[in-house]
Amino acid sequence: MIMRKYSILFVTGVVLSLLSAMLSSCKKNHETPVKPKLSFSETTKTVKESDGTIDITMTLDQPAPEAIDVTWELSGTATDKVAAGTTGNADYAITSSYLDTKIKKGETSGTITIDLYSDFSLEDDEIIEIDIKDVDSDNIEITRDDIIKITLQQEDGLLVGLQWPDPTATLTADMDIIVRYGANTSTWDGILTGSANPGFTGPEYVFLPNVLTYAAYGISYTYYDGTLDPLNFTAVFAHFADGAFEATAQQQTFDATYTVANHNKWTDPNTTLVVQTFEKATVGFTSPSAITVPASGSRLGASSQIISTLKKGDGPLSNSNLIRSLFNRK
C-alpha cells in the first residue's frame, strides 16, 4: 500500500508539472509582442550652410514587422524650399520624399536627405526642426525621441563692407556695392551679388561664401546719390570663420575719395567700372588690390548688365550686430 501511494503521488506530480508547463507555454504564446520603437538616431545636430548634403536617420530598435510609412513635419526659423516658393529665399531643401519616410519590412532605419544652401547673406544661427507625427502601423511605437533640432550655422567666407560719413542736414551720400566675377582680373563675366539698400547711411556690405570657385572678383563702389564732395569712403575686407570675424589686425582696410564727378545713378549708360579686384585661393579669398578711382562715374555698367532682381532696395539681409561691430558703430 505504501509503494502504491507513493507511485500515485509521483505520477500526479508529473502530470501537474506537464499541465503547468503547457499552461505557461499557452500564456506566452498569447502575450502581445513588444513593438519596435521608432526614434531619431540623434535629437540635436549642428551643421554649416556649406556642409552641402546631410542625412537625418530615424531608427527602429528591431526590424520592421512590415513596410511602414512615417509622416513628419517641418518647423523652425530656417525656411525650406517648398515653403519659400518661387518668391522667397530658401535655406534648405528636402531631396528625399517630402514629409514622409518609408522603412521596408525587415529593415531598421529610414533617411531624410537635406540639401543646405550657401548664400550671400550673413545671418544668425537658424533652426530646422523635424517632428515625427505618425506611422501607418499599429505595430510600431513612437518614442519620446521623436523630434530633432538642427542648428544651421553661418558658413565661412569674406565680408566686404563699405562705409562713408553719416549724413548731415545738407551733406549726404548713398553708396552701393556690386561684385562681378571672371576667369581673371581683366575679363569680367556676369554680376555675382550686390548690396543696394536705400538711404544715406552706411554701411553697405556683400558676403562671399568660401564655396565660390570663380577665380577672380571685381567690385564697383557706386556713388549713387548725394551731395558730399569730396566723398571719403572706406572698404573693409574681413574674413568670417567659425561664427566670428578675424581679429581687427588681420582685416584689410582701403580708403578712397570720390568727387561730384563720380556721382552716378544706375540709369546713366556708362561702361562697367570695376575699381577693386581680388582673387580666390584654395583656402579663401586673397590679394585685394588698391581702389582705383575713375576720372568720372562709379556705376556698375549699362542697364543690360544689371541683374534683373538687383534694384535699389535689394541686397542681402544683414546680421546688423555683426556688421556694426565690424565698423565699431553703436
PyMOL commands that set and color helices and strands:
alter all, ss='L'
color gray80, all
select helices_A, chain A and resi 2-29+49-51+81-84+248-250+260-262+303-305+320-326
alter helices_A, ss='H'
color red, helices_A
select strands_A, chain A and resi 37-40+44-48+53-60+68-75+92-94+100-103+109-116+126-135+141-142+147-153+157-163+173-182+191-195+204-209+216-226+231-241+244-245+252-258+276-280+285-286
alter strands_A, ss='S'
color yellow, strands_A
deselect
rebuild
show_as cartoon
